[in-house]
Amino acid sequence: RELLSAFRTSMPPGGLQQALREVVDELSARAGTEIGLDYRLGSASLSVNEEFHLLQIVREALTNVVRHARAEHALIRLDCSHKGDVVVQVDDDGRGIHTGGSGEGHHGVSITRERAQQLGGTINLQPGTGGKGTCVELRFRPRAGLT
């Protein structure tokens, strides 16, 4: 099932960064939410599978921002930690998640956690910057490592 999904979803010529830009443009236009993208993965070597899961996790987090958070602003940050992990944060200024921060019981959160596990990583839900909204954080170590 995962392989079939990966074949159906292809990256645009600009790769992951361009695919993320397209998701941002689509969802911000639909919802009127201002969404920023801070992409700093220039040295990360990600497999097609890792890019696919990362893109779908960001898409799910942004869809939740648009559907549930009623946020005015959201920011996606992608960076590499000094330990070699890829760190992805989707931070919004919306209503926040109301389940003690775990997100358990939400179908989208469960799928996102499964995707993170496929990457050998973790998903954390926490209060957003300044204590308002939600920050979804994905951390994983790329199998190919950093170049």
QUITAHU-V330890 format. One record per helix or strand. SS is the DSSP state (H for helix, E for strand). FROM is the first residue (numbers start at 0). LEN is the number of residues. Records with the same first field share a line. If there is no record, write none. Layout:
# QUITAHU-V330890
SS = FROM-LEN / FROM-LEN
This chain:
# QUITAHU-V330890
H = 1-7 / 14-17 / 47-22 / 106-12 / 128-3
E = 33-6 / 43-1 / 72-8 / 84-8 / 121-6 / 133-8 / 145-1
